Amino acid sequence: MSEQQGSAPAAGAGGEVNVFELVGGLPWFTALVERFYEGVAVDPVLRPMYPEDLTGSVAHTAGFLAQYFGGGWSYYSEERGHPRLRMRHAPFPIDQQARDHWLAHMLAAVRGGGLAPEVEAVVVEYFERASQFMVNVEPDDGRRRLTVKPVPKGDPEGG
């Protein structure tokens, strides 16, 4: 394990962990997302939700995660605007089963990333929380919780 992936997360000025620096930057997130999409590519529940060519999905997801975990706005928002995760995922019916499949692939990818346990725990906690937030289908009757019309890029209302 590299020194940057050492045994304890480093805290920034505000006390937050800068995972981006601890894992070695964008290359780690790109490898993480590539491992994740290997699972998605063969998953019968998730595959229909993704484009045929996953190249753009890899770049966008890796950039978003790099930004989220402390890499700065240039990895995602400067090109694509505010992440608006729920809005971007609203066109897809995401039920508990889809969330569970997604999370299983992501956790396998994270656990294959060679992180120190303390850093891995921070990353896993984010994915567990964020993936549940994305569920937009009611479990009892299949109704959509959220219906959002995506805002075109460059729209003054949407960034």
VOZA-399104 format. One record per residue: residue number from 1; residue in three letters; x negated, y, z of N, C-alpha, C in turn. Coordinates in pm, 1 decimal, decimal comma, padded with zeros to 6 digits, always signed. Example, Ala and Ser with C-alpha at 12.3 -4.5 7.8 and 13.67 -1.06 7.14 Angstrom:
{atom 1 "ala" {-01319,0 -00569,0 +00780,0} {-01230,0 -00450,0 +00780,0} {-01320,0 -00330,0 +00780,0}}
{atom 2 "ser" {-01285,0 -00225,0 +00708,0} {-01367,0 -00106,0 +00714,0} {-01290,0 +00003,0 +00787,0}}
***
This chain:
{atom 1 "met" {-00084,8 -00117,5 +00000,0} {+00000,0 +00000,0 +00000,0} {-00089,5 +00124,0 +00000,0}}
{atom 2 "ser" {-00052,5 +00221,6 -00076,7} {-00133,9 +00342,5 -00086,5} {-00122,6 +00425,5 +00040,6}}
{atom 3 "glu" {-00215,1 +00515,7 +00056,7} {-00212,4 +00604,5 +00171,7} {-00085,5 +00688,9 +00172,0}}
{atom 4 "gln" {-00037,6 +00729,8 +00053,0} {+00083,5 +00809,9 +00045,9} {+00205,3 +00731,5 +00092,8}}
{atom 5 "gln" {+00199,8 +00601,0 +00085,8} {+00310,3 +00517,9 +00129,6} {+00282,7 +00464,6 +00269,7}}
{atom 6 "gly" {+00204,4 +00535,3 +00347,4} {+00161,3 +00493,7 +00479,3} {+00271,3 +00445,3 +00570,7}}
{atom 7 "ser" {+00239,4 +00422,1 +00695,6} {+00331,1 +00355,4 +00785,9} {+00440,9 +00443,5 +00843,1}}
{atom 8 "ala" {+00427,5 +00573,8 +00836,8} {+00532,1 +00659,0 +00893,4} {+00561,6 +00775,0 +00799,3}}
{atom 9 "pro" {+00689,9 +00808,2 +00784,0} {+00723,7 +00921,8 +00698,9} {+00665,2 +01051,6 +00752,3}}
{atom 10 "ala" {+00615,5 +01134,7 +00662,5} {+00565,2 +01265,9 +00701,0} {+00680,6 +01364,1 +00701,8}}
{atom 11 "ala" {+00682,6 +01452,1 +00798,4} {+00789,9 +01551,0 +00807,0} {+00743,9 +01682,2 +00746,3}}
{atom 12 "gly" {+00834,4 +01746,9 +00675,6} {+00806,6 +01878,1 +00618,9} {+00829,6 +01985,9 +00723,3}}
{atom 13 "ala" {+00825,2 +02110,9 +00680,2} {+00838,9 +02224,7 +00770,1} {+00971,0 +02221,5 +00846,9}}
{atom 14 "gly" {+01076,3 +02174,3 +00782,8} {+01206,4 +02168,3 +00848,4} {+01230,7 +02037,7 +00921,2}}
{atom 15 "gly" {+01129,0 +01951,4 +00929,3} {+01142,6 +01824,0 +00997,3} {+01192,4 +01712,7 +00905,3}}
{atom 16 "glu" {+01222,7 +01744,4 +00778,0} {+01272,9 +01642,2 +00687,2} {+01157,9 +01560,1 +00629,0}}
{atom 17 "val" {+01190,2 +01438,0 +00589,0} {+01092,1 +01350,4 +00527,5} {+01086,2 +01382,1 +00378,3}}
{atom 18 "asn" {+00969,4 +01405,6 +00325,5} {+00954,7 +01426,7 +00182,6} {+00914,3 +01293,8 +00120,1}}
{atom 19 "val" {+01014,6 +01216,8 +00087,7} {+00993,5 +01084,7 +00030,7} {+00920,0 +01094,8 -00102,1}}
{atom 20 "phe" {+00950,7 +01196,9 -00179,5} {+00886,7 +01214,0 -00309,5} {+00734,4 +01206,6 -00297,2}}
{atom 21 "glu" {+00677,7 +01279,5 -00203,6} {+00532,7 +01279,2 -00185,0} {+00484,4 +01146,4 -00128,3}}
{atom 22 "leu" {+00559,8 +01089,0 -00036,4} {+00518,6 +00963,0 +00026,3} {+00509,0 +00847,5 -00072,6}}
{atom 23 "val" {+00596,2 +00845,7 -00171,6} {+00596,6 +00734,6 -00266,7} {+00504,7 +00758,2 -00385,9}}
{atom 24 "gly" {+00451,0 +00877,8 -00398,1} {+00360,0 +00906,4 -00508,5} {+00423,7 +00976,0 -00626,2}}
{atom 25 "gly" {+00544,7 +01029,4 -00608,2} {+00605,7 +01111,5 -00711,5} {+00692,9 +01038,3 -00810,9}}
{atom 26 "leu" {+00712,8 +01102,0 -00924,6} {+00803,8 +01053,1 -01027,7} {+00774,4 +00910,3 -01074,9}}
{atom 27 "pro" {+00649,5 +00869,0 -01088,7} {+00626,8 +00732,2 -01136,4} {+00695,8 +00625,4 -01049,8}}
{atom 28 "trp" {+00698,3 +00645,0 -00918,0} {+00764,9 +00546,9 -00832,1} {+00914,8 +00545,7 -00859,5}}
{atom 29 "phe" {+00976,0 +00663,4 -00873,8} {+01119,4 +00669,0 -00899,8} {+01153,3 +00610,9 -01036,6}}
{atom 30 "thr" {+01069,2 +00633,9 -01135,2} {+01093,4 +00576,5 -01267,3} {+01087,6 +00424,2 -01260,2}}
{atom 31 "ala" {+00988,6 +00370,4 -01191,1} {+00978,3 +00224,6 -01176,2} {+01098,0 +00169,3 -01098,4}}
{atom 32 "leu" {+01140,6 +00240,7 -00995,0} {+01258,1 +00200,0 -00917,3} {+01380,1 +00188,2 -01007,6}}
{atom 33 "val" {+01404,4 +00291,1 -01086,3} {+01522,5 +00295,7 -01172,3} {+01511,9 +00191,3 -01283,0}}
{atom 34 "glu" {+01393,9 +00166,7 -01334,9} {+01377,1 +00060,7 -01435,3} {+01412,7 -00075,1 -01375,3}}
{atom 35 "arg" {+01368,8 -00102,1 -01251,2} {+01405,7 -00228,2 -01184,9} {+01556,7 -00235,9 -01165,7}}
{atom 36 "phe" {+01616,1 -00125,9 -01123,2} {+01760,9 -00119,7 -01101,9} {+01836,3 -00151,9 -01231,0}}
{atom 37 "tyr" {+01799,5 -00086,6 -01340,7} {+01871,5 -00106,8 -01466,5} {+01849,3 -00245,3 -01526,7}}
{atom 38 "glu" {+01743,9 -00314,8 -01487,8} {+01729,6 -00454,9 -01529,4} {+01847,0 -00536,9 -01476,7}}
{atom 39 "gly" {+01889,7 -00508,8 -01354,0} {+02005,1 -00577,6 -01297,1} {+02135,3 -00531,9 -01359,0}}
{atom 40 "val" {+02149,8 -00402,0 -01378,5} {+02271,8 -00346,8 -01437,9} {+02292,5 -00403,5 -01578,3}}
{atom 41 "ala" {+02185,4 -00419,7 -01652,4} {+02194,0 -00463,2 -01792,1} {+02262,0 -00598,7 -01807,5}}
{atom 42 "val" {+02259,2 -00680,8 -01703,4} {+02319,5 -00814,2 -01712,0} {+02437,1 -00830,9 -01616,7}}
{atom 43 "asp" {+02480,6 -00723,4 -01555,1} {+02590,8 -00731,2 -01458,4} {+02724,9 -00712,4 -01530,4}}
{atom 44 "pro" {+02813,6 -00812,2 -01525,1} {+02940,5 -00801,2 -01598,3} {+03035,2 -00694,1 -01543,9}}
{atom 45 "val" {+03020,4 -00655,0 -01419,4} {+03105,5 -00550,3 -01361,6} {+03054,9 -00412,0 -01400,9}}
{atom 46 "leu" {+02924,8 -00391,6 -01394,9} {+02866,7 -00258,9 -01416,6} {+02833,0 -00227,5 -01561,9}}
{atom 47 "arg" {+02790,5 -00325,8 -01638,7} {+02739,3 -00298,7 -01773,7} {+02836,1 -00218,6 -01860,4}}
{atom 48 "pro" {+02967,4 -00246,3 -01854,6} {+03059,2 -00168,2 -01939,1} {+03064,6 -00018,4 -01906,6}}
{atom 49 "met" {+03015,8 +00022,1 -01790,7} {+03019,9 +00163,1 -01751,3} {+02902,4 +00243,3 -01805,9}}
{atom 50 "tyr" {+02805,2 +00175,6 -01864,7} {+02682,2 +00240,9 -01908,3} {+02671,6 +00240,4 -02060,2}}
{atom 51 "pro" {+02595,9 +00335,3 -02116,1} {+02576,6 +00335,7 -02261,5} {+02494,9 +00214,5 -02305,5}}
{atom 52 "glu" {+02507,0 +00182,4 -02432,6} {+02432,0 +00067,5 -02485,9} {+02282,2 +00083,9 -02461,7}}
{atom 53 "asp" {+02229,8 +00201,2 -02491,7} {+02087,9 +00230,6 -02471,0} {+02072,3 +00296,8 -02334,0}}
{atom 54 "leu" {+02001,0 +00231,6 -02245,3} {+01986,2 +00281,1 -02107,6} {+01868,2 +00377,0 -02090,7}}
{atom 55 "thr" {+01798,3 +00409,1 -02196,9} {+01680,0 +00495,2 -02187,2} {+01712,6 +00629,3 -02121,9}}
{atom 56 "gly" {+01817,2 +00695,1 -02167,8} {+01856,1 +00823,4 -02109,5} {+01900,5 +00808,9 -01965,5}}
{atom 57 "ser" {+01968,9 +00699,7 -01935,9} {+02013,8 +00675,2 -01798,2} {+01895,0 +00661,1 -01704,0}}
{atom 58 "val" {+01790,6 +00592,0 -01749,5} {+01670,3 +00576,5 -01667,3} {+01609,5 +00713,2 -01638,8}}
{atom 59 "ala" {+01591,9 +00792,8 -01741,3} {+01528,8 +00924,6 -01723,6} {+01612,5 +01014,3 -01633,7}}
{atom 60 "his" {+01743,6 +01018,5 -01655,3} {+01829,6 +01105,2 -01574,3} {+01834,1 +01060,4 -01428,8}}
{atom 61 "thr" {+01849,1 +00931,5 -01406,4} {+01856,9 +00881,8 -01268,9} {+01724,4 +00901,5 -01196,0}}
{atom 62 "ala" {+01614,9 +00870,4 -01261,5} {+01483,4 +00890,5 -01198,2} {+01460,7 +01037,7 -01167,0}}
{atom 63 "gly" {+01497,8 +01125,0 -01258,5} {+01481,9 +01268,5 -01235,3} {+01567,1 +01317,7 -01120,7}}
{atom 64 "phe" {+01692,6 +01270,8 -01115,8} {+01779,6 +01310,1 -01005,5} {+01720,9 +01264,8 -00872,0}}
{atom 65 "leu" {+01678,5 +01139,1 -00865,1} {+01625,0 +01087,4 -00738,6} {+01495,4 +01157,7 -00699,4}}
{atom 66 "ala" {+01410,4 +01186,3 -00796,2} {+01287,0 +01260,0 -00766,7} {+01320,6 +01395,8 -00707,6}}
{atom 67 "gln" {+01418,5 +01463,1 -00766,4} {+01460,6 +01593,1 -00713,6} {+01520,9 +01577,5 -00574,6}}
{atom 68 "tyr" {+01612,4 +01485,2 -00559,0} {+01681,9 +01467,9 -00431,2} {+01583,1 +01440,4 -00317,6}}
{atom 69 "phe" {+01484,3 +01358,8 -00345,6} {+01390,7 +01318,1 -00240,7} {+01270,5 +01411,4 -00226,6}}
{atom 70 "gly" {+01279,4 +01533,3 -00281,2} {+01180,0 +01634,9 -00250,4} {+01088,5 +01678,1 -00363,1}}
{atom 71 "gly" {+01113,6 +01633,6 -00485,5} {+01023,7 +01667,5 -00595,0} {+01046,0 +01803,2 -00658,9}}
{atom 72 "gly" {+01158,0 +01864,9 -00630,2} {+01183,9 +01995,9 -00687,8} {+01283,4 +01991,7 -00802,5}}
{atom 73 "trp" {+01337,9 +02108,7 -00834,0} {+01445,0 +02124,5 -00932,1} {+01404,1 +02086,6 -01073,6}}
{atom 74 "ser" {+01277,5 +02093,0 -01105,9} {+01234,3 +02069,5 -01243,7} {+01259,5 +01926,6 -01290,5}}
{atom 75 "tyr" {+01280,4 +01833,5 -01198,7} {+01300,7 +01694,1 -01237,3} {+01441,4 +01665,1 -01288,3}}
{atom 76 "tyr" {+01537,4 +01749,3 -01254,4} {+01673,9 +01722,3 -01296,6} {+01752,7 +01849,1 -01326,9}}
{atom 77 "ser" {+01770,6 +01934,1 -01227,9} {+01863,9 +02046,9 -01238,6} {+01824,5 +02150,7 -01342,5}}
{atom 78 "glu" {+01697,6 +02172,8 -01366,0} {+01659,0 +02272,3 -01466,1} {+01709,7 +02232,4 -01604,6}}
{atom 79 "glu" {+01716,4 +02103,4 -01631,6} {+01762,9 +02055,8 -01762,3} {+01912,8 +02027,2 -01763,2}}
{atom 80 "arg" {+01963,7 +01966,2 -01656,2} {+02100,6 +01914,1 -01657,2} {+02197,4 +01991,1 -01568,6}}
{atom 81 "gly" {+02150,8 +02088,7 -01494,6} {+02238,9 +02162,8 -01405,2} {+02257,5 +02091,8 -01272,5}}
{atom 82 "his" {+02350,8 +02143,1 -01195,0} {+02379,5 +02084,8 -01064,0} {+02419,2 +01938,5 -01081,2}}
{atom 83 "pro" {+02371,6 +01849,3 -00994,1} {+02402,5 +01706,9 -01011,3} {+02552,3 +01671,8 -01013,4}}
{atom 84 "arg" {+02632,2 +01732,4 -00928,8} {+02776,8 +01704,2 -00924,3} {+02805,2 +01555,3 -00944,8}}
{atom 85 "leu" {+02752,6 +01473,3 -00856,8} {+02761,0 +01328,9 -00874,4} {+02903,8 +01277,0 -00887,9}}
{atom 86 "arg" {+02992,5 +01322,5 -00803,0} {+03130,5 +01272,4 -00813,1} {+03193,5 +01312,0 -00945,8}}
{atom 87 "met" {+03171,2 +01433,2 -00990,2} {+03227,4 +01476,3 -01117,3} {+03170,2 +01394,1 -01232,7}}
{atom 88 "arg" {+03040,2 +01374,0 -01232,9} {+02977,7 +01300,1 -01342,3} {+03023,5 +01154,9 -01346,0}}
{atom 89 "his" {+03060,3 +01099,5 -01231,9} {+03103,5 +00959,7 -01225,6} {+03255,4 +00943,8 -01229,8}}
{atom 90 "ala" {+03328,9 +01053,1 -01222,1} {+03475,0 +01046,8 -01218,3} {+03538,0 +00974,9 -01336,8}}
{atom 91 "pro" {+03483,3 +00982,5 -01456,8} {+03547,3 +00911,7 -01568,7} {+03546,8 +00759,2 -01553,8}}
{atom 92 "phe" {+03466,7 +00707,8 -01462,5} {+03453,7 +00563,1 -01446,3} {+03529,5 +00517,3 -01322,2}}
{atom 93 "pro" {+03616,6 +00416,8 -01336,2} {+03685,6 +00365,7 -01217,6} {+03586,8 +00285,2 -01131,7}}
{atom 94 "ile" {+03552,5 +00340,2 -01016,6} {+03455,5 +00276,2 -00928,2} {+03529,8 +00227,0 -00805,1}}
{atom 95 "asp" {+03546,7 +00095,7 -00798,0} {+03611,3 +00035,4 -00682,4} {+03503,5 -00022,0 -00590,1}}
{atom 96 "gln" {+03547,0 -00085,3 -00482,4} {+03451,4 -00138,6 -00385,6} {+03362,7 -00245,9 -00448,0}}
{atom 97 "gln" {+03418,1 -00326,7 -00536,9} {+03338,3 -00430,3 -00602,7} {+03227,7 -00368,3 -00688,0}}
{atom 98 "ala" {+03261,1 -00266,2 -00766,2} {+03160,0 -00199,6 -00848,6} {+03053,1 -00136,4 -00760,6}}
{atom 99 "arg" {+03096,1 -00073,5 -00652,4} {+03000,9 -00012,0 -00559,2} {+02907,8 -00118,4 -00501,4}}
{atom 100 "asp" {+02963,6 -00231,5 -00461,5} {+02882,8 -00337,6 -00401,7} {+02781,7 -00394,8 -00501,9}}
{atom 101 "his" {+02822,6 -00412,0 -00627,4} {+02729,9 -00459,6 -00730,6} {+02618,6 -00356,7 -00752,3}}
{atom 102 "trp" {+02657,8 -00229,8 -00763,5} {+02560,7 -00123,5 -00783,6} {+02459,3 -00121,4 -00669,9}}
{atom 103 "leu" {+02510,7 -00124,7 -00547,9} {+02422,8 -00117,2 -00431,7} {+02330,8 -00238,9 -00424,0}}
{atom 104 "ala" {+02379,8 -00356,8 -00456,5} {+02295,2 -00476,2 -00452,5} {+02176,7 -00462,0 -00548,5}}
{atom 105 "his" {+02202,4 -00412,4 -00669,6} {+02092,8 -00393,6 -00765,7} {+01996,3 -00285,1 -00718,2}}
{atom 106 "met" {+02050,3 -00176,9 -00662,7} {+01962,7 -00068,7 -00617,8} {+01879,3 -00112,0 -00497,6}}
{atom 107 "leu" {+01939,3 -00184,5 -00403,4} {+01862,2 -00227,8 -00287,0} {+01753,8 -00327,1 -00326,9}}
{atom 108 "ala" {+01782,2 -00414,6 -00422,6} {+01678,8 -00506,1 -00471,2} {+01564,7 -00426,0 -00534,9}}
{atom 109 "ala" {+01599,3 -00323,0 -00609,7} {+01497,3 -00238,4 -00672,5} {+01414,8 -00165,5 -00566,9}}
{atom 110 "val" {+01480,5 -00111,6 -00465,0} {+01408,4 -00041,5 -00357,5} {+01315,6 -00138,3 -00286,3}}
{atom 111 "arg" {+01366,7 -00255,0 -00253,3} {+01286,0 -00352,1 -00178,1} {+01170,5 -00407,2 -00260,3}}
{atom 112 "gly" {+01176,2 -00392,3 -00391,0} {+01065,5 -00431,0 -00476,9} {+00964,9 -00320,0 -00497,8}}
{atom 113 "gly" {+00982,4 -00208,2 -00427,5} {+00899,1 -00090,4 -00449,7} {+00778,4 -00076,6 -00360,9}}
{atom 114 "gly" {+00753,9 -00171,1 -00270,9} {+00633,3 -00167,3 -00188,6} {+00626,5 -00055,4 -00087,5}}
{atom 115 "leu" {+00741,2 -00010,5 -00037,9} {+00742,1 +00099,7 +00058,9} {+00717,6 +00050,5 +00201,0}}
{atom 116 "ala" {+00662,0 +00138,8 +00282,2} {+00653,3 +00112,6 +00425,3} {+00796,0 +00100,9 +00478,6}}
{atom 117 "pro" {+00818,8 +00017,2 +00578,6} {+00955,3 -00003,0 +00628,9} {+01027,7 +00126,3 +00667,4}}
{atom 118 "glu" {+00956,3 +00221,8 +00726,1} {+01020,7 +00345,9 +00768,2} {+01067,6 +00429,5 +00649,6}}
{atom 119 "val" {+00989,3 +00430,2 +00543,4} {+01026,0 +00504,7 +00423,1} {+01139,2 +00431,9 +00351,5}}
{atom 120 "glu" {+01126,4 +00300,5 +00342,2} {+01232,2 +00220,3 +00278,9} {+01365,7 +00242,7 +00349,6}}
{atom 121 "ala" {+01366,4 +00251,4 +00480,2} {+01490,3 +00271,4 +00555,8} {+01556,8 +00404,0 +00518,5}}
{atom 122 "val" {+01478,2 +00508,4 +00497,8} {+01532,4 +00638,4 +00458,7} {+01599,1 +00628,1 +00321,5}}
{atom 123 "val" {+01533,5 +00562,2 +00228,3} {+01585,2 +00548,4 +00092,4} {+01710,3 +00460,7 +00091,8}}
{atom 124 "val" {+01706,7 +00349,8 +00162,4} {+01821,8 +00259,1 +00169,6} {+01942,2 +00330,0 +00230,0}}
{atom 125 "glu" {+01920,5 +00405,3 +00336,0} {+02031,8 +00476,7 +00400,4} {+02098,2 +00572,3 +00302,7}}
{atom 126 "tyr" {+02018,8 +00642,1 +00222,6} {+02076,0 +00732,6 +00123,3} {+02164,4 +00655,4 +00025,0}}
{atom 127 "phe" {+02113,6 +00546,6 -00030,3} {+02189,8 +00472,5 -00130,4} {+02316,5 +00409,1 -00071,8}}
{atom 128 "glu" {+02308,7 +00362,2 +00050,4} {+02429,2 +00306,1 +00113,0} {+02536,6 +00413,4 +00128,1}}
{atom 129 "arg" {+02497,9 +00528,1 +00175,1} {+02591,9 +00639,0 +00196,1} {+02643,8 +00694,2 +00063,1}}
{atom 130 "ala" {+02553,2 +00723,8 -00028,6} {+02591,6 +00784,1 -00156,4} {+02678,4 +00690,4 -00239,1}}
{atom 131 "ser" {+02648,1 +00562,4 -00237,1} {+02727,1 +00468,6 -00318,0} {+02870,3 +00458,5 -00266,9}}
{atom 132 "gln" {+02889,7 +00465,6 -00137,7} {+03026,7 +00461,0 -00084,9} {+03102,4 +00589,0 -00121,3}}
{atom 133 "phe" {+03033,5 +00698,9 -00125,2} {+03092,3 +00827,8 -00162,1} {+03143,9 +00826,0 -00305,8}}
{atom 134 "met" {+03085,7 +00741,5 -00390,3} {+03122,8 +00738,4 -00531,7} {+03248,9 +00656,1 -00559,5}}
{atom 135 "val" {+03293,9 +00576,3 -00463,3} {+03414,7 +00496,3 -00483,8} {+03531,5 +00591,4 -00507,5}}
{atom 136 "asn" {+03603,1 +00568,6 -00619,3} {+03711,6 +00659,1 -00654,5} {+03842,5 +00587,0 -00688,6}}
{atom 137 "val" {+03851,5 +00459,4 -00652,1} {+03972,9 +00381,3 -00673,1} {+04020,8 +00331,4 -00537,7}}
{atom 138 "glu" {+04148,1 +00354,6 -00508,6} {+04206,4 +00310,5 -00381,9} {+04207,1 +00158,1 -00375,4}}
{atom 139 "pro" {+04163,8 +00100,2 -00264,9} {+04156,2 -00046,0 -00256,9} {+04292,4 -00115,4 -00255,5}}
{atom 140 "asp" {+04395,9 -00052,4 -00203,8} {+04524,1 -00120,2 -00188,9} {+04603,8 -00129,6 -00317,9}}
{atom 141 "asp" {+04599,8 -00025,1 -00400,4} {+04686,0 -00026,0 -00517,6} {+04615,1 +00010,8 -00647,8}}
{atom 142 "gly" {+04484,7 +00031,6 -00642,8} {+04409,9 +00059,8 -00763,9} {+04425,1 +00201,0 -00817,6}}
{atom 143 "arg" {+04496,9 +00289,2 -00745,6} {+04511,5 +00427,7 -00792,2} {+04378,3 +00499,8 -00783,4}}
{atom 144 "arg" {+04358,8 +00592,6 -00874,9} {+04238,2 +00674,3 -00874,2} {+04247,5 +00776,1 -00762,2}}
{atom 145 "arg" {+04141,5 +00791,2 -00684,0} {+04135,1 +00892,5 -00578,8} {+04106,7 +01028,7 -00636,2}}
{atom 146 "leu" {+04034,5 +01030,4 -00743,2} {+03979,6 +01154,7 -00794,7} {+03986,8 +01152,1 -00946,4}}
{atom 147 "thr" {+04042,0 +01254,3 -01002,9} {+04041,5 +01269,0 -01147,5} {+03982,4 +01405,2 -01177,2}}
{atom 148 "val" {+03870,1 +01405,3 -01245,9} {+03799,6 +01529,3 -01274,6} {+03765,4 +01531,0 -01422,0}}
{atom 149 "lys" {+03794,5 +01641,3 -01486,1} {+03755,9 +01661,1 -01624,3} {+03613,9 +01718,0 -01622,1}}
{atom 150 "pro" {+03516,0 +01648,3 -01684,6} {+03378,0 +01701,2 -01684,6} {+03371,3 +01839,7 -01746,9}}
{atom 151 "val" {+03285,8 +01924,0 -01689,0} {+03265,7 +02060,0 -01738,7} {+03147,9 +02055,0 -01835,6}}
{atom 152 "pro" {+03166,7 +02105,8 -01958,3} {+03055,0 +02104,8 -02054,4} {+02936,4 +02184,6 -02003,2}}
{atom 153 "lys" {+02816,8 +02138,8 -02036,6} {+02695,2 +02208,3 -01995,9} {+02696,4 +02349,6 -02054,1}}
{atom 154 "gly" {+02657,0 +02444,9 -01972,7} {+02652,8 +02582,7 -02014,6} {+02781,1 +02659,9 -01985,3}}
{atom 155 "asp" {+02885,0 +02590,1 -01939,4} {+03011,5 +02655,3 -01904,5} {+02985,9 +02741,8 -01781,4}}
{atom 156 "pro" {+03028,7 +02868,6 -01780,6} {+03002,8 +02957,2 -01666,9} {+03062,1 +02903,2 -01537,8}}
{atom 157 "glu" {+03168,7 +02824,8 -01545,5} {+03228,2 +02768,1 -01425,8} {+03149,0 +02648,3 -01375,4}}
{atom 158 "gly" {+03074,2 +02582,3 -01461,4} {+03008,1 +02460,4 -01422,5} {+02857,6 +02465,7 -01417,8}}
{atom 159 "gly" {+02799,9 +02578,9 -01439,2} {+02655,2 +02591,0 -01427,1} {+02590,4 +02583,2 -01555,6}}
***
